[in-house]
């Protein structure tokens, strides 16, 4: 059943959502699920977790280096 805008008055849980679930509740569940997975991954696979963190840091450093090179090229 599709609700029209006139049918959604106040804070009814089914207004603007699919299946009647609250977007805030879905966001909370996904956030806590992701956090639980992160803790589990760090606790049981610390070597792999540190490798991933190193790769992310390397990628951020490469992006910063590229941005610096670009700005240097534009200024000169």
Secondary structure, 3 states (H helix, E strand, C coil): CCCCHHHCCCCCCCCCCCCCCCHHHHHHHHHHHHHHHHHHHHHHCHHHHHHHHHHHHHHHHHHHHHHHHHHHHHHC
